[in-house]
Amino acid sequence: VNEGNVESFIFEVTRLFPAIHNFPYYVGGTRQILALESGLRDPAVWGEDANRFTMKDTSLYKEQHVGFANGAVGSEGKFQSRECPSMTMALDAAQGFVLALIAWQPTSHRSRPHVFWSPRTGVKLAPTRKQWFFDFTLATQDWLDEDQTGEWLLTKMNPIELARLLQSIGMANQPSSKLYSLLGPTEEIFTDKNRYVGACDWSTKIFFEITRSLFKDLYQHAQSASIDLTQAGQFDGYTEAKFGCDPAIKIPYPETIYGWAQAKIVPFLSAIMAEFVTDDISSDLFIDTEQDRLAAILLLQQAFQRAEVVTPPPNSVARSDSYLPKPPLSFKDITTDEAQVAIAKCGMGQLYLKRNKYDHLLSFGDVVCDVGVLGDIPVRPAFERLGAIAVFKTESSGGWQITAIEWKHGGKIVKPGEPDWEHAKWVWRCSLLTHITAVYHLIQDHWIAANAILTSSRESLGPHHPLRRLLEVVTYNTLLVNHNAALVLLPEGMFLHRMFPFPFEELTKIFKLAVDSYKWQTWPQEYKKVDLPEEIKSKLPIYEDGLEVYAAMEKFVSAYVNVYYENDAAVVADQELVNYWKFPSVAIYAKQLPALSKKALIDQVTRAIFDVTAHHEHSGYVVAYTTDPAGASPQVRPGRNMSDIQELINVNALVAGTGNPMPMFLASGQKGDEDWLFQLNITREGGYDASKFKEVSQHYATMMTELRSVSENSRRRNQIGGNGPMGSAREFPCASMDPLTFERSLSL
């Protein structure tokens, strides 16, 4: 017995010799008795050697062990549970006793045992050299449940290993008999939360504090939904996002002295910060070893622990204990080849898949996930250029295998098992994260799609116009979110410039690339243009689920427009709609649209709603790739396959913005997440007949029912090993197109 198998050892002892032999209960007044010992020796569960002492995988014990009346759990709040309340404590104590006994080395018959683990003193180990370890302390939260990338690596450690890790980074130097309970949800253990980013530079500290402050401010706004009765007209001021675009994208700022002051002050701050952009960091901030990696995963969770009390809506990706959101897809170990397949088929890689038409890559496979475009963009001296093309070989069974990566900076094709393979995978993941964040998320979702419908509806449509009322639902809080992003992220020297590896002039070229490559089209049209075999692209979650989402939204929008506009003539006769169709603040958006008609209006509004809910959900929720330093980062340093602590904090400060609780598209009805149908009632203010709102209400109810059905379809498909309603079972789960998780509008 050793630290690696002691948990299985104790489980096997309690399986053959359980603390509870039988479990009595009543059914209709008749006393029944469950023979727990029979279940613990059932060959169908435990194998043909069920009556012998053979240590098994701990996952089997955790799923099937009933020796503590596991599963006898009553209704919440009823205090009816009959399972052993001290099971975890008993198992942990037994493990500690066995390990202590093994460690005892008597020198005489009078020797006393040497206690290997003491709850009073912890495990005595020398601290590592990493200074950043000591600038954090840990407060355990209900997060170690494997729903975040990296957590699985920690849950696989036995209590003694985890205690050693904590001791080695200076976290277990105070009495705590509860240290074992880190293996599961627990109450806060360490409460000193004053030092988070002490070893990082002043820019990182500023960004960290600014984002935390913004999150609190955004959350307050998210709790005060109301109808905007401002008359149509220009905003008081705009921030111009130029980056080579003519005309520039205009992003309005809030009509307050505070918003005006921010817009005037930030250019001065940007000019100052641009003089101090440096990529030279202390070697002490590097993450070098597997122990460093595990410690960083722990420390990141502590750094972003949520201080204020919030109650996110049901199904929200926001967490009550952390600013970091729940991911739509998480990885046990994101560095494995299997994880790369999951990223391509069910993760952020879906947007970059196409047929392999590269002559020099054809021999490796038929599908590529291509972010090679970043390979041509220069970076600052401290970094490697990004850019990589991953090649996959598809099988008739539906499985994929990653066979090669063209590594642009290295100028070569790397294959599994070769010396640069882990680095090539790291560069590919980093390139995906950088491109999806800068191009799809920030520019196309926020500053083009959402900004276009926000500005044009507010500038052209009156407060009781039926279209403005509908678009107001999905542009809720967008003014504040986009304004803050334009000021804090966009300018030279500010945080996107520092977080990304590019010189500022090259970063602006990426922004221009995002604008130039923007093509407005419906989601079904986009699907048709994807260059992949039908049997492959039809099973990608962004299309298999996404097309069902789009159809439900389109059906509602079509019915809604029909309520107020009989035909094309009625649409073009509405001068407010004619003005709305000009989208003067986002010229690139207006250029992409067809001429105004009833069908064009339905298509545009449907795609707008889809963009700020489903598409933003997919492009914006990249937390699955950032909570593990080996996951992905915009910066790649030569010879390194993990982020450094400073970049880890910066990237997750940005990511945490998507973890702010927002009202949901499928509302729960609780405070801050009220149903939004009332916003469409313009019977009195708009002078419409009450029958119109009655029709709208019926169409709204139909859409909500259909979207819940889409959610059920998606969740069935995500049941690994099971069969979805369409006869498909996914190799990897993906929840980014699950309507139940859609926020009503853009978070950060």
HELIX and SHEET records of a PDB file:
HELIX    1   1 VAL A    6  LEU A   16  1                                  11    
HELIX    2   2 LEU A   36  LEU A   40  1                                   5    
HELIX    3   3 PRO A   43  TRP A   46  1                                   4    
HELIX    4   4 THR A   58  GLN A   64  1                                   7    
HELIX    5   5 MET A   87  ALA A  103  1                                  17    
HELIX    6   6 GLN A  131  ASP A  135  5                                   5    
HELIX    7   7 GLU A  151  THR A  155  1                                   5    
HELIX    8   8 PRO A  159  SER A  168  1                                  10    
HELIX    9   9 LEU A  179  LEU A  183  5                                   5    
HELIX   10  10 TRP A  202  ALA A  222  1                                  21    
HELIX   11  11 ILE A  257  ALA A  274  1                                  18    
HELIX   12  12 SER A  283  LEU A  285  5                                   3    
HELIX   13  13 GLU A  290  ALA A  303  1                                  14    
HELIX   14  14 ASP A  337  CYS A  346  1                                  10    
HELIX   15  15 MET A  348  TYR A  352  5                                   5    
HELIX   16  16 ASP A  359  PHE A  364  5                                   6    
HELIX   17  17 GLY A  372  ASP A  376  5                                   5    
HELIX   18  18 TRP A  421  HIS A  435  1                                  15    
HELIX   19  19 ILE A  436  ALA A  450  3                                  15    
HELIX   20  20 ASN A  451  SER A  460  1                                  10    
HELIX   21  21 PRO A  466  VAL A  474  1                                   9    
HELIX   22  22 THR A  478  VAL A  488  1                                  11    
HELIX   23  23 PHE A  495  MET A  499  1                                   5    
HELIX   24  24 PHE A  504  ASP A  516  1                                  13    
HELIX   25  25 TRP A  523  LYS A  529  1                                   7    
HELIX   26  26 GLU A  534  LYS A  537  1                                   4    
HELIX   27  27 PRO A  541  GLU A  544  1                                   4    
HELIX   28  28 GLY A  546  TYR A  564  1                                  19    
HELIX   29  29 ASP A  568  VAL A  572  1                                   5    
HELIX   30  30 GLN A  575  TYR A  580  1                                   6    
HELIX   31  31 ALA A  587  GLN A  592  1                                   6    
HELIX   32  32 LYS A  598  PHE A  610  1                                  13    
HELIX   33  33 ASP A  611  HIS A  615  3                                   5    
HELIX   34  34 HIS A  616  GLY A  620  1                                   5    
HELIX   35  35 VAL A  623  TYR A  625  5                                   3    
HELIX   36  36 ILE A  645  VAL A  655  1                                  11    
HELIX   37  37 ALA A  656  GLY A  659  5                                   4    
HELIX   38  38 LEU A  677  LEU A  680  5                                   4    
HELIX   39  39 ALA A  690  ARG A  717  1                                  28    
HELIX   40  40 PRO A  739  THR A  741  5                                   3    
SHEET    1   A 2 ASN A  22  VAL A  27  0                                        
SHEET    2   A 2 THR A  30  ALA A  35 -1                                        
SHEET    1   B 2 TYR A 238  ALA A 241  0                                        
SHEET    2   B 2 ILE A 249  PRO A 252 -1                                        
SHEET    1   C 5 LEU A 353  ARG A 355  0                                        
SHEET    2   C 5 VAL A 367  ASP A 370 -1                                        
SHEET    3   C 5 ALA A 388  THR A 394 -1                                        
SHEET    4   C 5 TRP A 400  TRP A 407 -1                                        
SHEET    5   C 5 LYS A 412  VAL A 414 -1                                        
END                                                                             
